[in-house]
Amino acid sequence: MFDALSLLVVVAAVFSFVNHKILRLPTTIGVTLLVLAASLLLVVANALGVPIRASASALVGRLRFQELLLNQMLAFLLFAGALNVAVDFRDLLEQKWAVVLLATVGVLASTFLVGASTYVAAHALGAHLTVVECLLFGALISPTDPIAVLGMLRSASAPKAIEVQMAGEALFNDGIGVVTFSLILALMGGTAAMGHTPVTAVGMLVARQVVGSLVLGFGAGWVAFLFLRAVDNHQLEVLITIALAMGLYTLARALDASGPLAVVVAGLLIGSTGRSHAMSAKTVQHLDAFWEMVDEILNVVLFVMVGLQVLVVELTGRFLLLGVAAIVFVLVARFLSVGGTALAVRRLFPFPRGAVKLLTWGGLRGGLSLAMALSLGPSVSGRHTIQTMTYVVAVFSILVQGLSFKKLLPRIASALAT
């Protein structure tokens, strides 16, 4: 594992350097593009008779992308994102209903829309995915990826209202997506065997992973806030935040709650109330510098791994065609779910013209969706199809949507200003 991680960091550093000197794209997008191109060259070389893909695939497999992201990296990435989110907590509270609807009803609506569309397309192409497998794909692909979205927002000067909605939704809907994904997997395995009716089991799961996670995150964040307020030592205070991110994520998983949701709540609390009432200016400076560095390094490493996954997914013609179709399904479902949210909250705060289009195109999918897809085991017979579709959507989202989002802003800016 250490050898594989060492090579991964070296690749991340080299391609980041190449991007900085030559491509000059946003780091995560440029690195993803370079690694994807290098990986495809290995695939072509293998097809031409150079036996290199098997060794490269074995090395990538040793990294265990899904476990590394879901069990280790996600705690740091989400905490850093919530702590240094580019929106004020008070602005987030003002937009709370839009964020809540996008992160809950929007994700669920998209899950069913994508699932239904995928089922029709899969059977038309002879892939024969089951209804539940299609819903599973809908659940893992519907949440916007907080890592990709927050990275995009740093380089794009989006209007304040849109930035708040996108950042807030991205931070919370991944937790809802993981809960929905876990719920569908549990239903596939059968909850009745656990001694509960399916409805009771669903209610318990939702209560534990949503409500319980929010309470746990706030409670742990408040304890950390009290610790931070009691000292004035920036090294110790940075250590307290590291302990909060790691310990809370581990505790939430041990209690079968949602680690992502708990860590986001704690990060938002420390980033707002903690920054204002528990830290000196010197501590804030060191804390921000540390977590920004952690965020940048892990982001680059993550997107290197995303690019390398092309070596382990099955790129057959039928799977790729379904992946292209899934891009359309995901975008249409996103447009409808965002549009529905705009209609639901229009009396509280009207969505400006063009906002739905911007939120639709800026809803990036990335490493989290891919990690969930790669975590599927042999019990899901259509897992290879789901993994390829997820990879195609994620790559399109990161490269095409991520690169063009900034260019889309000026076209809609005048409408947003009205």
N, C-alpha and C positions, 0 to 999 in steps of 0.2 A: 504493500500500500504506500509506504514512504517513497519508494522508487517511482511509482506511478504519479503520486502527487508532486514530486520534484519535477518530473518531466512536464506535468501540466502547468506548473508555475513558470517554468522556463519558456514554454510555448506562449503562455499569456504575456510574459514580458517582451519576448521577441516580436510577436505580432502587434502588441500595443505600440512598440517603437516604430515598426513599419507603418502602422496607421498614422501615428503622430507626424512622421516625416513625409509620407507620400500621399496617403488617401485623405487625411485630415477630416475624417468623418467622426461623429460622436463615438467615443471609445468602444462602447458595447456593440454598436452596430458594425463598426469597422472590423473589430476583432472577430465577430460572428461571421462576417463575410469572408475574411481571410482564412479562418479555420475551415469553414464550409468548403471553400475552393480547394484548399489543401487536401481535405478528406475526399472530395470527389476525384481529385487527381490520383489518390491511392486506389479508389474504386476502378478508375479507367486503367491504371497500370496493372491491376489484378486481372482485368478482362483481357489485357494484351499479353498475359502470360507471366507477369512478374508476381510471384507469390508473396505478397506483402500485406494484403488486406486481413488475412487471418490473424497475423501477429498483432497488427494494429487494433483489430477488433477485440482481441483477448486483453490487450493492455487497457483499452477503454472500459471493457467489462470489469476489470479489477477495480476501477474507481467506484463502481456501484453508484452511479449518478443519482438514482432515486433515493437511496438511503443517505447519501452524503448531503443532498439538498434538504430532504424532508426531516431528517433527524439531527443534522448539525448546523448547516449553513443558514437555514431559514430563520432560526432564532435571532442570529446576528443581523441578517439583512432586514427583517421586519422591524426589529427594535431600532436599528439605525434609521430606517425610513420614517418611522413614527416620531423618533426623537428630533430628527432634522427635517421633517416635512416642511415644504416651502409655503405652508399656509398657517395662519394664526388659528389657535384653538377656538377663539370666539367666532371667527368666520365659519369654522367648521360647524359650530353649534347653530349658527344662523341657517345653515344649509342642511341641517340634520335630517329633515324629512326626505329631501331629495336623495341624500346619501343612503339613508336606511332603505328607501324603496328600490334604489338602483342595486344595492348590495343584497337584498333579499328577494323581493318580488321579481325584480329584473333578472336575477340569476335563475330563479325557478322557472320563469316564463321562457327564458332562453333555453334552459335545459330541455323542456318539453318540445319547443319549436325545432331545435337542432336534432333532438332524438327522433322526432317524427319524420323530418326531412331525410335524415340519414337512413332510416329504416326503408323508406321508399326507394332511395337511390341505391342502397346496397343490394336490395332484391332485384332491381332492374339490371344491375351489373353482375348478378350471380354471386354476390359475396355472402349472402344468407346470415347476416347478423341477426340475433334475436332482438325483440323489443327492448328487453332490459339492458342488453349490451349497448344498444343505440342510446338509451337514456344515460347509461354510464359515460359514454362519450360526450353527450350533451352536458353532463354535470362537470366533467373535468375541463371542458373547453370553454364554458360560459363565463367563468370569473375572469375579469381582467387581471393581468399579472402586475402586482405592486412593484416588483423590481424593475420591470421594463417600463411601466408607466411613469414612475417617479424619475427614472433616468432620462426619459424623453422630456419630461416637464422641466428638468434643470436646464436643458438647452433650448427650449422653446418658450417664448414669452407669451403664454396664453392669457386671455382676459381673466381677471381675478375670480369671477364667479365660476367660470368653467374649470379653472385650476383647482379650486376648492372642491368642487364636485368630483372631478377625476381622481384627485389625490385621496379624498376621503373614501370614495367607492373602492379604489384599488386596495387601500389598507384593510378594509373590512370584508370585501366580498370574497377574498381568497379563503378566509375562515369559513364563510357560509358555503363556498364551493366544496371545501374539504368535508364539511359536515354532510352535504348532499351526496357527495361521492361515497362516503363511508356508509351512509344510510342505504343507498342502492346496493352496495356490496353486501351489507348485512341482510337485506331482503332477499338477495340472491341465495344466500346461505341458509335462509329460513330462520325467522325469529321465534316461531312457535316452539321449536325444540328447546328453547331456553326457559320455557315455563311461562311465557307472557303471550298475550295476544299481540298480533302485529301492530295494532293501533297503540297499545300500551307501550310496546317496545320503541316505536317511533317517537312517542311523546317523551319517554325517558331519555332517549338519545339526544333529541333536540334540546330538552331542558338542560341536560348535563353539558353538552358541547357548546351551546350558545349562551344561555343565561348563566350557567355555572362558570363558564370561561370569562364572561364579562365581570362577574363578581370577584373571581379569583385574580384577574388582572388588576382590577382597581385596588383590591386589598393588598396585594403584594407591592404594587406601585406606591401606595400610601405608606407602607412600612419603610420602603426604600427612601421615600421623601423625608420621613422623620429622621432616618439615619443621616441623610445628606444635610439636613438643617442643623444637626447637632455637631457637625465638624466643619472645618475650613481648611481642608488639605486636598489639593486637586488630585494627587496620586491616589489617595484613599477613595475619593468620590468617584473617580473613573472606575476603580476596582468594584465599588458598590454597584455601579450600573452594569458592569460585566456580569457580576454575580446575579443581578436581577434578571437579565436576559437569559442566561444559561439555566439558572435555578428554576425560574418560573416556567420556562418551556418544558424542562424535565418533569417538574411537578405536575403540570397540566396533563402531560402524556401519561404519567403514572396514575392520575385520577380519571383517565379516559375522558378528559375535557379537550378543548381545542387549544393547542399551544399557540398557533398563529393569532387567534383572537385575543388571548390573554396577554401575549407579548405586545401587541399593537396598543391595547388599552393602557398598559403600564408605560409604554414608550411615549404615548401622547400626554399622559399625566406628568411624567418627569420632564418632557420637553416643554410643557407650558407652565404649570404651577411650580414644578421643581426648579426650572430655570429662573423664574421670577422671584421666588420666595425662599429658596434653600441653597442658592449658589452665589458665590462672589463672581465678579466679572472675570477674574483670572481663571476660576474653575470652569466657567462657561466656555472660555476660549480654549482651554485644554480639552475639555469634554467634546466640544464640537470638532476640534481637529482630530482627535482620536477616532471618533465614530465615523467621521467623513472618510478617513483613511481606510478604516475597516470596510465601509460600504463600497468604496471604489475598488479596492483589491478583490473583494469577494465577488463583486459584479463582473469584473473582467474574467475571473476564474470560472464563474458560472456560465458566461456566454461562450467561453472556450469549450466547455463541456457540451453546451447545446450544439455547437458546430460539429463536434466530434461524434455526436450520436447518429449522424448519417451512416456511420460505419456499422451500426448494430441494428438499425431498423430495416425491414424488408421493403426494398424499393421495386416491387413488381409493378407491371403496367396497370393492373386492376386497382391495386392499393393506391397508386399515385393518382389515378383518375378520381377515385373516391376522395382523396385528399383535396384535389382541386375543387371538386363539388362542395366539399365541406367548408372551404373558404367562403363560398357564396352563402351557404346556409348560416354560417356563424355571423357574417356581416348583416344579413337580412334579419336574423333573430335579434341581433344587437340593436339594429335600427328600430325594430318594432318594440322591444322592451324599453329602450330609452324614450321613444315617442310616447309610449303608454305612461311612463313616469311623468313626462312633461304635462300630459293631459291631467293626470291625477293631482298634481301640485300647482296647477296653473293659477288657482285662486290665492294661494299663499305667496308665491313669488313666481311670476310668469317667466318661462324660459324665453330668452331672446331668440329672434329668428336666426337660424343657422346653428344654434347650439346643439340641436339633436344630431346634425351631420358631424359636427366636430367631436362630440362625445362618442359617436359611433366609430368614426375612423381612428380616434385616439385610444380606443379600448384594446390595448395590445394584449396578446397572449404570449406566454414565454415558457421559462424553465419550470415553473410550478405545474402547469398543465402536463408538460412532458414527463416530469417526475412521477405524477400520479398515473399516467398511462404506462410508464415502464414498471410501475410497482404491481401491475396486474399479473397474477399467477396463472398456472395451468387450468384452474377452475373456470377461467373465462376463455372459452374456446376461440373467440374472435379477437383476442388481445393483440395479435400481430397487425391485424387490419386497423384497430383502434390506435395503436402506436404510430403507424405510418401516417394516418390521417392527422393525428395530433402534431406530428413533426412538420408536416407540410404546412398546416395552419400556423404553427408557431414561427417557422422560418419566414413565411410570407408576412406575418404580422410584424416581426422585428425589423426585417429588411425593407419591405415596401411601405407599410403603414408608418413605421418609425421614421424612415427617411423623408417621407412626403408630408408628414403632419405639420412640420414647421412651415412648409411652403403653402399649405392650405390656410394657415392663419390669416394672412393679409386679405384673402378673398372673402373671408367671413367677418373680418374685424369691423367693417362699417355697419353690417347688420347687427352685430353684437352690441355696438355702441348705441343703437337706437332703443 
